[in-house]
């Protein structure tokens, strides 16, 4: 999906997650030339990555 702004994307995913009964958080972001190319949202209850 493509959005006009990062805020638009976050608002959509936040509204959807609340409708289905969970909260989200940002997991990772890829930035190229000062432009957000990819941002991953996951369930806020999902475990954080563990360092080896």
PDB file as gemmi writes it, atoms N, CA and C in Angstrom:
CRYST1    1.000    1.000    1.000  90.00  90.00  90.00 P 1                      
ATOM      1  N   UNK A   1       0.835  -1.174   0.000  1.00  0.00           N  
ATOM      2  CA  UNK A   1       0.000   0.000   0.000  1.00  0.00           C  
ATOM      3  C   UNK A   1       0.875   1.231   0.000  1.00  0.00           C  
ATOM      4  N   UNK A   2       0.379   2.287  -0.588  1.00  0.00           N  
ATOM      5  CA  UNK A   2       1.105   3.542  -0.618  1.00  0.00           C  
ATOM      6  C   UNK A   2       0.244   4.624   0.007  1.00  0.00           C  
ATOM      7  N   UNK A   3       0.858   5.499   0.790  1.00  0.00           N  
ATOM      8  CA  UNK A   3       0.143   6.559   1.491  1.00  0.00           C  
ATOM      9  C   UNK A   3       0.795   7.896   1.191  1.00  0.00           C  
ATOM     10  N   UNK A   4       0.023   8.964   1.381  1.00  0.00           N  
ATOM     11  CA  UNK A   4       0.558  10.306   1.161  1.00  0.00           C  
ATOM     12  C   UNK A   4       1.535  10.715   2.256  1.00  0.00           C  
ATOM     13  N   UNK A   5       1.373  10.168   3.447  1.00  0.00           N  
ATOM     14  CA  UNK A   5       2.283  10.491   4.549  1.00  0.00           C  
ATOM     15  C   UNK A   5       2.375   9.308   5.507  1.00  0.00           C  
ATOM     16  N   UNK A   6       3.423   9.319   6.306  1.00  0.00           N  
ATOM     17  CA  UNK A   6       3.597   8.270   7.314  1.00  0.00           C  
ATOM     18  C   UNK A   6       2.475   8.330   8.338  1.00  0.00           C  
ATOM     19  N   UNK A   7       2.003   9.529   8.631  1.00  0.00           N  
ATOM     20  CA  UNK A   7       0.911   9.690   9.595  1.00  0.00           C  
ATOM     21  C   UNK A   7      -0.384   9.061   9.083  1.00  0.00           C  
ATOM     22  N   UNK A   8      -0.656   9.196   7.776  1.00  0.00           N  
ATOM     23  CA  UNK A   8      -1.850   8.577   7.191  1.00  0.00           C  
ATOM     24  C   UNK A   8      -1.806   7.055   7.349  1.00  0.00           C  
ATOM     25  N   UNK A   9      -0.656   6.476   7.093  1.00  0.00           N  
ATOM     26  CA  UNK A   9      -0.504   5.024   7.218  1.00  0.00           C  
ATOM     27  C   UNK A   9      -0.690   4.584   8.660  1.00  0.00           C  
ATOM     28  N   UNK A  10      -0.055   5.291   9.569  1.00  0.00           N  
ATOM     29  CA  UNK A  10      -0.160   4.918  10.980  1.00  0.00           C  
ATOM     30  C   UNK A  10      -1.594   5.049  11.477  1.00  0.00           C  
ATOM     31  N   UNK A  11      -2.289   6.094  11.053  1.00  0.00           N  
ATOM     32  CA  UNK A  11      -3.691   6.273  11.451  1.00  0.00           C  
ATOM     33  C   UNK A  11      -4.559   5.124  10.958  1.00  0.00           C  
ATOM     34  N   UNK A  12      -4.372   4.712   9.707  1.00  0.00           N  
ATOM     35  CA  UNK A  12      -5.164   3.614   9.153  1.00  0.00           C  
ATOM     36  C   UNK A  12      -4.934   2.326   9.940  1.00  0.00           C  
ATOM     37  N   UNK A  13      -3.671   1.972  10.166  1.00  0.00           N  
ATOM     38  CA  UNK A  13      -3.368   0.732  10.879  1.00  0.00           C  
ATOM     39  C   UNK A  13      -3.809   0.788  12.334  1.00  0.00           C  
ATOM     40  N   UNK A  14      -3.707   1.951  12.954  1.00  0.00           N  
ATOM     41  CA  UNK A  14      -4.160   2.099  14.341  1.00  0.00           C  
ATOM     42  C   UNK A  14      -5.665   1.911  14.440  1.00  0.00           C  
ATOM     43  N   UNK A  15      -6.413   2.540  13.533  1.00  0.00           N  
ATOM     44  CA  UNK A  15      -7.875   2.395  13.538  1.00  0.00           C  
ATOM     45  C   UNK A  15      -8.273   0.944  13.293  1.00  0.00           C  
ATOM     46  N   UNK A  16      -7.642   0.301  12.317  1.00  0.00           N  
ATOM     47  CA  UNK A  16      -7.967  -1.094  12.018  1.00  0.00           C  
ATOM     48  C   UNK A  16      -7.679  -1.996  13.215  1.00  0.00           C  
ATOM     49  N   UNK A  17      -6.511  -1.823  13.818  1.00  0.00           N  
ATOM     50  CA  UNK A  17      -6.145  -2.705  14.926  1.00  0.00           C  
ATOM     51  C   UNK A  17      -7.102  -2.555  16.102  1.00  0.00           C  
ATOM     52  N   UNK A  18      -7.556  -1.352  16.357  1.00  0.00           N  
ATOM     53  CA  UNK A  18      -8.514  -1.140  17.444  1.00  0.00           C  
ATOM     54  C   UNK A  18      -9.858  -1.798  17.132  1.00  0.00           C  
ATOM     55  N   UNK A  19     -10.260  -1.776  15.855  1.00  0.00           N  
ATOM     56  CA  UNK A  19     -11.526  -2.405  15.457  1.00  0.00           C  
ATOM     57  C   UNK A  19     -11.498  -3.907  15.700  1.00  0.00           C  
ATOM     58  N   UNK A  20     -10.350  -4.530  15.475  1.00  0.00           N  
ATOM     59  CA  UNK A  20     -10.267  -5.983  15.622  1.00  0.00           C  
ATOM     60  C   UNK A  20      -9.733  -6.417  16.983  1.00  0.00           C  
ATOM     61  N   UNK A  21      -9.372  -5.455  17.846  1.00  0.00           N  
ATOM     62  CA  UNK A  21      -9.089  -5.782  19.233  1.00  0.00           C  
ATOM     63  C   UNK A  21      -7.645  -5.894  19.672  1.00  0.00           C  
ATOM     64  N   UNK A  22      -6.726  -5.210  19.031  1.00  0.00           N  
ATOM     65  CA  UNK A  22      -5.344  -5.204  19.509  1.00  0.00           C  
ATOM     66  C   UNK A  22      -4.698  -3.860  19.206  1.00  0.00           C  
ATOM     67  N   UNK A  23      -3.536  -3.624  19.789  1.00  0.00           N  
ATOM     68  CA  UNK A  23      -2.772  -2.409  19.537  1.00  0.00           C  
ATOM     69  C   UNK A  23      -1.550  -2.747  18.707  1.00  0.00           C  
ATOM     70  N   UNK A  24      -1.007  -1.743  18.022  1.00  0.00           N  
ATOM     71  CA  UNK A  24       0.169  -1.954  17.190  1.00  0.00           C  
ATOM     72  C   UNK A  24       1.337  -1.125  17.701  1.00  0.00           C  
ATOM     73  N   UNK A  25       2.520  -1.508  17.201  1.00  0.00           N  
ATOM     74  CA  UNK A  25       3.715  -0.701  17.425  1.00  0.00           C  
ATOM     75  C   UNK A  25       4.595  -0.821  16.185  1.00  0.00           C  
ATOM     76  N   UNK A  26       5.487   0.134  16.009  1.00  0.00           N  
ATOM     77  CA  UNK A  26       6.417   0.092  14.887  1.00  0.00           C  
ATOM     78  C   UNK A  26       7.499  -0.923  15.198  1.00  0.00           C  
ATOM     79  N   UNK A  27       7.829  -1.754  14.211  1.00  0.00           N  
ATOM     80  CA  UNK A  27       8.867  -2.759  14.400  1.00  0.00           C  
ATOM     81  C   UNK A  27      10.150  -2.356  13.689  1.00  0.00           C  
ATOM     82  N   UNK A  28      10.045  -1.975  12.431  1.00  0.00           N  
ATOM     83  CA  UNK A  28      11.239  -1.584  11.690  1.00  0.00           C  
ATOM     84  C   UNK A  28      10.865  -0.565  10.627  1.00  0.00           C  
ATOM     85  N   UNK A  29      11.854   0.209  10.225  1.00  0.00           N  
ATOM     86  CA  UNK A  29      11.653   1.241   9.214  1.00  0.00           C  
ATOM     87  C   UNK A  29      12.856   1.241   8.288  1.00  0.00           C  
ATOM     88  N   UNK A  30      12.601   1.343   6.987  1.00  0.00           N  
ATOM     89  CA  UNK A  30      13.683   1.470   6.013  1.00  0.00           C  
ATOM     90  C   UNK A  30      13.592   2.860   5.405  1.00  0.00           C  
ATOM     91  N   UNK A  31      14.675   3.632   5.525  1.00  0.00           N  
ATOM     92  CA  UNK A  31      14.712   4.996   5.007  1.00  0.00           C  
ATOM     93  C   UNK A  31      15.801   5.073   3.948  1.00  0.00           C  
ATOM     94  N   UNK A  32      15.441   5.589   2.767  1.00  0.00           N  
ATOM     95  CA  UNK A  32      16.389   5.763   1.675  1.00  0.00           C  
ATOM     96  C   UNK A  32      16.298   7.206   1.209  1.00  0.00           C  
ATOM     97  N   UNK A  33      17.423   7.892   1.186  1.00  0.00           N  
ATOM     98  CA  UNK A  33      17.468   9.298   0.763  1.00  0.00           C  
ATOM     99  C   UNK A  33      16.456  10.146   1.520  1.00  0.00           C  
ATOM    100  N   UNK A  34      16.384   9.966   2.815  1.00  0.00           N  
ATOM    101  CA  UNK A  34      15.506  10.732   3.720  1.00  0.00           C  
ATOM    102  C   UNK A  34      14.018  10.504   3.459  1.00  0.00           C  
ATOM    103  N   UNK A  35      13.674   9.420   2.759  1.00  0.00           N  
ATOM    104  CA  UNK A  35      12.277   9.075   2.485  1.00  0.00           C  
ATOM    105  C   UNK A  35      11.995   7.704   3.092  1.00  0.00           C  
ATOM    106  N   UNK A  36      10.897   7.608   3.830  1.00  0.00           N  
ATOM    107  CA  UNK A  36      10.511   6.313   4.394  1.00  0.00           C  
ATOM    108  C   UNK A  36      10.033   5.425   3.252  1.00  0.00           C  
ATOM    109  N   UNK A  37      10.723   4.323   3.042  1.00  0.00           N  
ATOM    110  CA  UNK A  37      10.367   3.385   1.971  1.00  0.00           C  
ATOM    111  C   UNK A  37       9.531   2.228   2.488  1.00  0.00           C  
ATOM    112  N   UNK A  38       9.755   1.859   3.750  1.00  0.00           N  
ATOM    113  CA  UNK A  38       9.006   0.741   4.328  1.00  0.00           C  
ATOM    114  C   UNK A  38       8.959   0.931   5.835  1.00  0.00           C  
ATOM    115  N   UNK A  39       7.789   0.686   6.391  1.00  0.00           N  
ATOM    116  CA  UNK A  39       7.651   0.691   7.848  1.00  0.00           C  
ATOM    117  C   UNK A  39       6.786  -0.500   8.209  1.00  0.00           C  
ATOM    118  N   UNK A  40       7.236  -1.280   9.155  1.00  0.00           N  
ATOM    119  CA  UNK A  40       6.514  -2.483   9.556  1.00  0.00           C  
ATOM    120  C   UNK A  40       5.838  -2.241  10.896  1.00  0.00           C  
ATOM    121  N   UNK A  41       4.536  -2.527  10.936  1.00  0.00           N  
ATOM    122  CA  UNK A  41       3.762  -2.450  12.171  1.00  0.00           C  
ATOM    123  C   UNK A  41       3.441  -3.869  12.611  1.00  0.00           C  
ATOM    124  N   UNK A  42       3.543  -4.112  13.915  1.00  0.00           N  
ATOM    125  CA  UNK A  42       3.233  -5.434  14.448  1.00  0.00           C  
ATOM    126  C   UNK A  42       2.355  -5.287  15.683  1.00  0.00           C  
ATOM    127  N   UNK A  43       1.766  -6.391  16.113  1.00  0.00           N  
ATOM    128  CA  UNK A  43       0.972  -6.403  17.335  1.00  0.00           C  
ATOM    129  C   UNK A  43       1.860  -5.991  18.501  1.00  0.00           C  
ATOM    130  N   UNK A  44       1.356  -5.126  19.358  1.00  0.00           N  
ATOM    131  CA  UNK A  44       2.169  -4.621  20.467  1.00  0.00           C  
ATOM    132  C   UNK A  44       2.535  -5.701  21.478  1.00  0.00           C  
ATOM    133  N   UNK A  45       1.848  -6.817  21.455  1.00  0.00           N  
ATOM    134  CA  UNK A  45       2.166  -7.908  22.387  1.00  0.00           C  
ATOM    135  C   UNK A  45       3.199  -8.881  21.835  1.00  0.00           C  
ATOM    136  N   UNK A  46       3.576  -8.719  20.589  1.00  0.00           N  
ATOM    137  CA  UNK A  46       4.599  -9.585  20.013  1.00  0.00           C  
ATOM    138  C   UNK A  46       5.929  -9.301  20.709  1.00  0.00           C  
ATOM    139  N   UNK A  47       6.702 -10.364  20.945  1.00  0.00           N  
ATOM    140  CA  UNK A  47       7.983 -10.216  21.640  1.00  0.00           C  
ATOM    141  C   UNK A  47       8.957  -9.366  20.838  1.00  0.00           C  
ATOM    142  N   UNK A  48       9.844  -8.707  21.560  1.00  0.00           N  
ATOM    143  CA  UNK A  48      10.930  -7.983  20.924  1.00  0.00           C  
ATOM    144  C   UNK A  48      11.970  -8.987  20.465  1.00  0.00           C  
ATOM    145  N   UNK A  49      12.769  -8.596  19.470  1.00  0.00           N  
ATOM    146  CA  UNK A  49      13.844  -9.472  19.032  1.00  0.00           C  
ATOM    147  C   UNK A  49      14.856  -9.629  20.153  1.00  0.00           C  
ATOM    148  N   UNK A  50      15.379 -10.809  20.272  1.00  0.00           N  
ATOM    149  CA  UNK A  50      16.388 -11.070  21.294  1.00  0.00           C  
ATOM    150  C   UNK A  50      17.765 -11.033  20.650  1.00  0.00           C  
ATOM    151  N   UNK A  51      18.699 -10.361  21.298  1.00  0.00           N  
ATOM    152  CA  UNK A  51      20.074 -10.320  20.804  1.00  0.00           C  
ATOM    153  C   UNK A  51      20.780 -11.610  21.173  1.00  0.00           C  
ATOM    154  N   UNK A  52      21.586 -12.120  20.240  1.00  0.00           N  
ATOM    155  CA  UNK A  52      22.346 -13.356  20.499  1.00  0.00           C  
ATOM    156  C   UNK A  52      23.579 -13.067  21.313  1.00  0.00           C  
TER     157      UNK A  52                                                      
END                                                                             
